[in-house]
Amino acid sequence: MKLSIIVPCYNEEQTLQNFFDAINAQMCSNTIDYEIIFINDGSKDNSLNIMKQLATDYTYVRYISFSRNFGKEAGMLAGISYAQGDNVIIMDADLQHPPHLIPEMLQLANDGFDQVIAKRNRTGEGVLRTGLTRIYYKVINSLVDVKLVDGVGDFRLLSRKAVDSLLKLKEYNRFSKGLFSWIGFNEAVIEYDNVTRQDGNSKWSFKSLINYGIDGVISFNNKPLRLAIYLGLLVTLVDVLYVIYMFIRITLYGIDVPGYFTTIAAILLIGGLQLFFMGVIGEYIGRIYYEVKQRPHYIISEKSDNE
């Protein structure tokens, strides 16, 4: 059985050779038939040239280069679309996904698991980030229709059956963590210690993480829209009760002229709620807008000769 290793890359010139050497050493020591598919996601450094050289030197190395940066989701989709293996592993090039787990993942795949998931712990991370991450997963799992697990990311093995199922999902706005959970199948989990990045810089800024979190909430449910209905009804009920209270107060004590604070508070509260839920509705409408245009997830600029 053949293994395909998918490696989305964006400005990874400092790590690509070390990553390849680590994978090559691991595979050769276990006599595994495999291929490596590098996805150049519009890198602005020397990443593409390194991929080309590796593809020239080794027949089992392939690469796909996008016309610009389309994002990691597009990179993973391109990789599994072109993968020829019976099993597919998705990995990052920064060696934070330990290559030594691959033989164990393959053994579990041979035991009949269609998804073998690598779950990292939070060793070495800051207290603030760890706390915020745990809060995020608690919140998101109370909202979305699939189960997301803290420490579980894109590093996993997928059987050919699981890959074919993912390729049937054609939506433009992809959130792979949710899609992996949505397709189901038999799962096995391998836990490993958190590994710090050795070279280069992380491509995930705080803004990117926030946007990724919003994608997770919006992609797999309509609960924010339902929440808008509930909260709107609640505000209406409070407003009705307030009107009744003010009517009784006026009846008993007469009209109180000032009322400035009450007016401003009501305007700010209701106005803020309206703007917030207009944003929620706008987010859903924006996703519909992107879906109906049916643009491709990525555009390939060039690829290796053996594609």
N, C-alpha and C positions, 0 to 999 in steps of 0.2 A: 504494500500500500504506500502511496506517495503522499508526502506532507508538503503543503504550501505555507510559507511564512510571509505574511503581509506586513509591510513596514511603511506606514505613512510618514513622510519626512517634510519638514519645513525648516530650512536653514540649520542643517545638522552636519555641516562639514567637519566639525570637531569630533563627532562621535561615530560617524559612519564606518570608518575603517576598524575601530575598536569593536563596534557591534558585530561587524562581519566576522572578524577574527574569533570572537567569543562564540558566535553561532557555529561557525565552521569547525572549531575545535570540539564543540559539544556533539555535533552531528557525526563527525568522523569517528569519534570514540564510541559511538553507539550504532554505527553502520546503518543509518537511516536514509532512505531515498527521499530527497527533498528538493525543493526549489525556493528561492527567495525572490519576492517581488517587491522592489522599492517603488514607492509612489512619491514622485517629486511634486509637492503641492505649491508650485510657484516660488521655489526658493530663490533668494537673491544672492546667495553665496556660491561656493564651489560644489555644492551637494550634487548637482546633476553630472558634473564631470567625473566625480568619484564614482557615481553609479555606472556611468558609461564604461569607465575603466574596469570596474568589477565585472560588468556584463561581458566585456571583451575577454577578460582573463578566465572567466568561469562560465561554462555553458549552463549551469543551473541557476545563474543569476539573471533576472529580467528587471526591466524598469519601465515605468510609465511616467511621463512628464506632462503636467497640466499647463495650459496656456497662461494661467495666473493662479493666485491663491484662492482655492474654492473651499478650504476648510477640511478638518480631519474627517468629518462625516463623509464627504465626497471621496476622500482618499481611501477610506475603508471600503466604501461601496465599489470603487473601481478595482480595488485589490481582490475582493471576493468574486467580482464579475469575471476577472481574468484568471483566477486561480484554477489550476488543473488537478490539484491534489484530491485524494479521498477525504483527507482531513485538512482543515485550515486553521492556522494560529495567527492571531493579530497581536502585534507587538510594537512598542515604541523603540526608537533607535537610541534612546539615551541610556540604555542598560538598567533602567529602573525596573524593567520586567526581566527577572533572572532567567537566563537561558538554561540553567541546570534543571529547571522545572519541566522542560519539554519531554524528556523520557517518561516521567511520571504521568504527564498529561496524556501521552500516547498510550500508555498502559491502561489508563482508565477508559480511553476511547475504545481500545480493543475489548474491554470488559462490557461494552455496550452503551456507554454514555455518549449522548449526542452533543452535550455541552460540558466541557471541563473548564471550570471557572477558577481563576487565580484571585484570591482575596488577600489583600495586604492589610497589615495592622498599621497603627498610627505611631509606631516607635520613631522618635526623633523629630516629630512635628511639634510646632509650637502649641501651647495650651489654648490660645485664642482660636487658632485655625481648627484644632481638633474639636473644640466646643461648638464653634459655628457649624462645622460639618455635621456633627451629631444632631444639632437642632434642625438643620436643613433636611436631613433624612427623615426625622420624625414628622416634620411638617409635610414634606412631599408625599410620604406614604399615607398620610391621612387624606390626601387630595386625589392622587392618581389612581388609575384602575389597574396598574401593575405593581409588583413588589420590587422595590429598589433597595439594595443592601449596601451599607456603609463599607467602603474598602473594595468593593467590586467595581471594576471598570471594563475597559475594552480588552484587556489581556485575557484571552481565553482560547480554547480549542473548540472548533465547530465541525461537526460531521458534514459530509456532503448533503445529507438530508436537511440539516439545519441551514446550510448555506443556500440551498435551493429555495427553502421557505422564505429566507430573508430577501432573496432576489425577486420574489413575487410581490413584495411590498414596495409599491411604486411612488409613495408620497415624496414630495419635494422637501418638506421640512422634516428632516430625519433626526431622531434622538435615539441613538443606537442602544444605550443602556435600557431604555424602555422596550425597544424592538426585540432585543435579546430575550428579555423576560416575557414578552407577549407571545413569541412563537412557541414557548414551552419546551417540550421534550425532556428526556431524562437528563438530570444535571448532577455533576459531582463538583465539590469545592475543595481546592487546595489552598491552604493558608501559608503565607510567607511574610518574612519581616520586611518592613518598609526599607527601600534602598534609596539613598540620596543620589541626586544627579551628579555624575563625575565631571563632565565637561559641558561647556555651552550654558545657555540660559533657558529657563522655562519659557514657553510661548504662551502660557496662561497668565494673563494679567488679572487684577482684581475685577476689572470691568468684564473681561471675558468670562470669568467664573460666575458673575452675577447674571450675565446673559444666558449662560449655559443652564443655570438654575431655573431661570424663567422658562426656557425651552422645555425643561423637564416637567414643569407644572402645567404648561399649556398643551403639550403635545398629546397627552393621553387621557384627557378628561374635559368635561364642560362644567366642572364644579365651580370655578370662579364666576361663570355666568349665573349659575343657580344661586351662588352666594349673593350676587347682586340683587336678585329677586327677593331673597330673604331679608337682606339688610334694608332694601327699599321699603319692604312691608313693615319692618321694625321701626324705621324712621317715621313712616306715615302714622303708625300706631302711637308713637311717642308724641308726634305733632298733634294728633287728635286729643290725646289725654291732656296735653298742655293747653289746647284751646278750651277744653271743658273746665280745666282748673282756672284759667284766666276769666272765663265767663262767670264762674261761681264767685271768684274774688271781686270782680267788678260789681256783681249783684249785691254783695255784702258790704263792700267798702268804697264803692264808686270807682271812677276811672283814675288810674295812676299815670300822670302825664309822661314822666321821663321815658321809660321803656327802651332806652338806647342800647344798653348792654344786651338785652334779650334779642333785639332785632339783629344786631351785629353777630351775636353768637349763632343764631339760627341761619343767617346767610352764609357764614363761614362753614358751618357744619354741613349743610345741605349742598352748598357749592363744592366743597371738597369731595364729598361722596360722589357727586355727579361727575366731576373731573376724573376721579379714580376709576369709576366703572366705565366711563367713556374710553379710558385707556385700555381696560380689559377687553371691552368689546372691539375696540380698534385693533388689538393684537390678534384676535381671532379673525377679523375681517382681512387683516394684512396677510395672514397665512392662507386664507381662501384665495386672495389675489395672486399669491405666488403659485398656488396649486393649479389654478385654472389656466395660467399661461403655459404650463407644461414645458418649461424650458429644461434642457438637460442638466443633470446634476454637476457635470464637469465637461470640459472640452480638452481633448488630448492634443498637445502640441507635437510630441514625438514619443516613440517607444522603441524598445530594443528590437533587433532584427528577428528574434525568435518569438515575437508576439503573434 
